């Protein structure tokens, strides 16, 4: 049978550097709570991959995670609750949630407008690869000198941690045109390209993350400035450095669930003439959502 209970108010709070306190509640239900187990998972990216940090437990609604590292200032821990039905083994995940300021009603509305602007009008589709900041060290890492011993490592992609980057996250935004410059050095001319960009509130961008454009241009984030409303993030403006094509970051695999030929790099409404009646079939009066079939689902009357 499917999981019939639902989690609400999943919160991560702490006033201590040594632990995070994760709390959650159950929505009203007639189900026996003891028929279900809970398990806490953690990642430093909202898209995962998540790792389990607790064994399955019953009838508990608070947990303190005291195995955290605070040496990295931009690291964010995301937590997810997995509910499992004992008899059937069915599971359902709730979250993720992080220790961030909750947005008020005005911040939620601003976020919605910014996301709508980028996704439907002025933005382009990109993918963000969050860099790993903790985990299994790579074999190229020297624990004595606290540095990598070689470059071009295909196991960690020069991050020092195995697999280097977390799962890609689709993100829509604007990347400014970049100036083309050339610098003469002792080993020959070098081409440097830096620019700025604008994105919505999600996902959280931090320095050293990698941004991949639809044309496979890859950028490294060097710094990020964000706009906040009552400390809730609503807008991000990163500074980007274009990665040379021969660098190891171009070997990072980017696996998609959908074929690239079926995807739009920019909002599809910008490439569809809404006055072209050949776009509509089997409808006397076409629905507005049918104007952009790749963005909106077809609606049945």
Residue, then its C-alpha position, 0 to 999 in steps of 0.5 A: x500500500x502507498x505511504x498514507x502519512x505526510x510530513x509537514x513543517x520540516x525545519x532545520x535550526x541551530x544556534x550552535x556550531x556543533x549540531x543542527x536540530x531537525x524537527x518535523x510534524x505529521x499531518x492529521x491522519x487516522x493511520x497508526x504511526x507505528x506502522x511506519x519508520x522514519x529515516x534522515x538523509x543529508x546532502x550539500x545539494x538540494x538535488x542530491x545525491x543524499x546519504x543516510x545518516x540515521x538507521x530507521x526509527x519509529x515515532x520520533x520527530x526531532x533529531x540532532x545532527x552532530x556530525x557536521x563540518x563548519x570549516x567551509x563558509x559556503x557549505x549548506x546542508x540539506x535534509x530529507x525525511x524518508x517514510x517507509x511503510x513496514x508491511x509493504x516496503x513503500x517509501x516516500x521522501x519529504x523535503x529537502x530543507x536547509x538552515x535558511x531564513x523562511x521567505x515571507x509572502x512578499x519574498x515568495x511573490x518576488x521569487x515567483x516573478x523572477x522565476x517566471x521572467x527567466x523561464x518564460x521570457x528572458x532567460x536560458x536553460x543551464x545546468x549547475x554542478x555544485x562542487x563537493x566540499x566534504x566526503x571521501x578524499x581522492x587518491x591524489x590528495x596529500x593529507x600531510x600537505x593538505x593539497x592535491x599532488x597532481x592536476x587533471x585527475x579524472x576521479x575528482x576533477x581537481x576538487x580533491x573529493x571523489x566524483x568532484x561534483x553533485x547531481x546537476x540542477x536545471x537553472x534558468x537565467x541570463x548570462x551577459x555577453x563576455x569580452x574577448x581578451x588576449x594576454x601574451x605570456x612566456x608560454x604564448x597567448x592566453x585567452x581570458x573570458x569573464x562575465x556576470x550573470x543573473x539567476x533566481x533564488x534556487x538553487x543556491x550558487x557558491x564559488x567553485x560551482x560549475x555552470x554548463x550552457x546548452x552549447x556546452x560552454x562551461x563556467x566556473x563561479x568565482x563570486x556571488x552577490x545575492x538580493x535578500x528579503x528579510x534574509x530570504x534569498x530571492x535573486x543571485x548575480x554570480x561572476x563567472x570565468x569561462x573554463x578553457x576547453x582543455x581543462x578537466x571540467x569538460x570531462x564531467x559527465x552530464x546525463x539528461x533524462x531527455x534528449x537534447x534535440x527535444x529540449x529548448x535552450x530558451x523559452x519556447x514562446x520566443x520561437x512560436x508565432x501565436x498567430x500561426x493557426x497551423x500550430x493547432x489541431x482538433x480544436x475550434x478555439x485553441x487553448x492559450x496553453x497550446x501555443x507553447x507545446x514544449x513548455x505547457x502540457x496540452x489541456x483537454x476541454 
